[in-house]
Structures are given as C-alpha cells and as structure tokens.
Amino acid sequence: MVRVTLLPRAAGEADPEGVEGEAAVINLAGPWTPHHRFKRLRRLFSAAASPSTPSGSPSPTQERGGGESRPFSRVLISAGILALAASGARAGETRCWLDKGAVVVPAAFGDIAGDFVLDLARSVSALHDTRANMNGLTGTDATATLSVAGVSLGRVTLPITDLDAQTGRFDTTINGVLGADIARGRVLTLDFRGGDCRFTLAARAPARRKGGARVPLTWIVGIPVAPAIISDGVRARPGLFALGTARATTVVSAARLSRPAKAGDQIRLRALQFAGQLFEQTPAEAPSEISAGPAALITGDIGTSVLARGRLILDARNDVLQIEGSPPD
C-alpha cells in the first residue's frame, strides 16, 4: 500500500488525514483556502464556497472585465470562433460512442466523412493533417460544408493541424476534432442513458424533466465552462471547468501529483462537486504546462468519467447546462 503525502500545509493548519491506496492522488497547488480536517467532505465543500482572493490578485470578475460582482458572470472575451450558420437548423440525431474515454461522432467535411472526436474543451474544430493530405489538402486550412448528425452547418473553414497527440491512441482513423464552435447558437445533447450514446444537435432544448440540474454556462476564449468545486481531501477550490468530452479523466490545472506516478498507477482526485453531485476518487491528471492569458481562468476539464452519466444538454442559446442522469457510483 502506498501512503500519500499531501502538499506542505499552511501555518496553523491541522495535520491532514492520510489516504491509502494504489493511487497517486492529485494535490491541489495554488491559492487554495486551507481548512482543518472535516469528518465529512461535504462540510469542506460548504466551507470553501466563498474563498478569499489572494492579496494583490485581481478577482475573476475584475479579470473578466469588471461589472457587477457575480461569481460566474458571463465572460465576454472574443476568440477565433468559426462563423457557423445557425439559421434554419433542424434537430439532427446520430449514434455516438466512447472510445478510450473520448466521445466519437460521425460527421462529414466536404468529401471527408467518418469519425470525429468531440472535444467541447476546445474552442475551434480542426481537420487532422494526415486525413486532409490523403484528400489532397496541403494548406493550412480548408473550406467545405460541415455536417454533423444530419445538420448542415454551412460552408466553414477548418484549420488543418497535427492532431496525432490527441488522436494517436485510437485504433480507427480519426478525421478531426469537433470543438465547442459547433454548439454556438444551438443545443447540443449527449444522451448516455441505457448504456448507449446518442448525439443531437438542435435549434431548441428538449423539454426539461424532473430531477435534473441546471448549471449556468460561461464562455472563456470560445469554450463553455461551468462552476464546480474540487478537493484533495484537505483543501478545496471552486472554479470554472470546461466539458472534457475528449478524455475520461478530469484535468486539474495548477496542481501536482503527491508522488511521481508509476506505470499502472491510477491517478485520482479526492473529490469533485459538480451540478449538485459529489464524485469521489475521480480519475484525473495534472498537466505539466499551465495556461496563460484568459485561458488561465479555466480551472480544468471535467472528463467523461463524470459527464457520461444520463443526459447532458448544452444549451448555447441560453448559456445553460442541463444534466439529467445517474448519480455518482
């Protein structure tokens, strides 16, 4: 058994409770609010709901352009978002599936038709250079009609880029990545109920059902983000998280592992509170690079190990995320 040692504690903080197990547990670095031990993790989350801003640091509201003091007010940051025609789009539905934790959706870009990874934590869709070259496209971008789930998004220009780092792990050919730009002005639904996966792109949200949660969405550099709270068991931090539909793990920025992970180790985040539900020992990872600029306002990505439960409705017309589904295991 491996005993996990948490990050050095702030002055006056009580000794943390150890966590044992064959897992490398993520410890949260950065301006966390310290807490003494709690018998129940929910109490820790409750106490962390209003952390103090580090001295001399701008508040998230100030850094997003000021205005009234609202913790998750809309971020008005322009980015290179594709101009996708939204008028006249009717609901389209298609089968999707999870492959190595990523949501894969069939789509067509001109003559290139097949599998695309859905990555809502990416602002702009892109075409894989290997697939583009096979079709004689050798420039830095290409323009054609993009269709997803039977819905034509009109003629769009996609960058042609090397996606091997993201798509190399798949056994089948991945033609490109569908980013959050396909959802702008529309309603994107991922339905995992019944062990299946259905992808829908529509002009209106489906009827709301009882028992679901509604979470406000904010857009940062073209990426929809939602509020959540993360904890390593001793410290907790609220933040804005992207919807990481291209991986199973939850990515936490400004974090490090308690010890170097070895081959076969499972990396876990102690807890994640999202949409009114508590997820414990969530599969996670800590990136080696930290984003700069406006993207640094994004605390991380919530992976499909959390998202792929029930029905997820991203209503980009009203900036609301509606979640209907199964509770945590």
Stockholm file with secondary structure:
# STOCKHOLM 1.0

chainA/1-329         MVRVTLLPRAAGEADPEGVEGEAAVINLAGPWTPHHRFKRLRRLFSAAASPSTPSGSPSPTQERGGGESRPFSRVLISAGILALAASGARAGETRCWLDKGAVVVPAAFGDIAGDFVLDLARSVSALHDTRANMNGLTGTDATATLSVAGVSLGRVTLPITDLDAQTGRFDTTINGVLGADIARGRVLTLDFRGGDCRFTLAARAPARRKGGARVPLTWIVGIPVAPAIISDGVRARPGLFALGTARATTVVSAARLSRPAKAGDQIRLRALQFAGQLFEQTPAEAPSEISAGPAALITGDIGTSVLARGRLILDARNDVLQIEGSPPD
#=GR chainA/1-329 SS CCEECCCCCCTTCCCCCCEESSEEEEEECSSCBCCCCCSSHHHHHHHTSSCCCCTTCCCHHHHTTCCSCCTTCCCCCCCCCCCCCCTTCCCEEEECEEETTEEEEEEEETTEEEEEEECTTSSSCEEEHHHHHHTTCCSSEEEEEEEETTEEEEEEEEEEECCHHHHTTCSSCCCEEECGGGGTTSEEEEECGGGCCEEEEESSCCCCCTTCEEEECEEETTEEEEEEEEECSSCEEEEEEEEETTCSSEEESSEEESSCCCTTCEEEEEEEEETTEEEEEEEEECCSSCCCGGGGGEEEEEEHHHHCSSEEEEETTTTEEEEESCCCC
#=GC SS_cons         CCEECCCCCCTTCCCCCCEESSEEEEEECSSCBCCCCCSSHHHHHHHTSSCCCCTTCCCHHHHTTCCSCCTTCCCCCCCCCCCCCCTTCCCEEEECEEETTEEEEEEEETTEEEEEEECTTSSSCEEEHHHHHHTTCCSSEEEEEEEETTEEEEEEEEEEECCHHHHTTCSSCCCEEECGGGGTTSEEEEECGGGCCEEEEESSCCCCCTTCEEEECEEETTEEEEEEEEECSSCEEEEEEEEETTCSSEEESSEEESSCCCTTCEEEEEEEEETTEEEEEEEEECCSSCCCGGGGGEEEEEEHHHHCSSEEEEETTTTEEEEESCCCC
//
